[in-house]
């Protein structure tokens, strides 16, 4: 079963590394990447490409998420994507870049907040690549007082925070949400459940449940591809269903993470598998997951 429900894609990117400096798309050698070889991404990806990838699906609005653009010029990315939206009608909202622990954080946040499309900020806090190396209190982490000083400014500007971090740091995220109850956190990419062993899934579920106890946290069900494997219901259906069970439908959003997740699946495969995974829910819940929750959170 698949639906013809209108979709808000709550997480995608546009870029043009031939015209703008985006280090991971421009520099050599390529960085270590969770999906492996990403050279196919090192080309312009613009609304015409996105609409081609969408194909038959009725994506009515979308949310652009910062692309790790030149960190010396975070406002430059916002100006660029404003022009894209003006010329092409997409995106509908922007998650902008700001480095929360930098000396210019207050200035950058004020500048981002003045842009009508900006709804949120993403700055990936310091994290460890392996569960066993995770430590609390590291400089640049969610525990860092200087990082938190920048985070505290989000509420002043009416911005929420987009968090991308492995699930073994979600205890720090839960504490952050508790300490700043007036600021919404939207967890990106389902907490990155890359370890699909039973032990790995058990750890991910426990961490997600701890974060879900904070009422000001929502989650994007996205970024759940596996390197070297096709995106399919057998590999990802459990992740989708468990996330919805943990956070409940009102705090879950569909997102494609295109073109990045195009390394593991077509847009049609991602949408269709997601629809199949949520088929047991009533129509109003499916609409919430695919459309209504994103409209509410991003004020679309």
Secondary structure, DSSP 8 states (H G I E B T S, - for coil): ------EEEEEE--B-TTTS--HHHHSSS----TTS--GGGSS-B-HHHHHHHHTTS-EEEEEEE-----GGGHHHHHHHHHHHHHHHS--SEEEEE--TTSTTHHHHHHHHHTSTTEEEEE------SSGGG--SS-TTSTT-HHHHHHHTTTGGGT-EEEE---GGGHHHHHHHHHHTTTS-EEESGGG-----SHHHHHHHHHHHHHHHTSTTEEEEE-----TTS---HHHHHHHHHHHHHHH-GGGEEE---BTGGGGT--HHHHHHHHHHHTTTS-HHHHHIIIIIHHHHHTT-
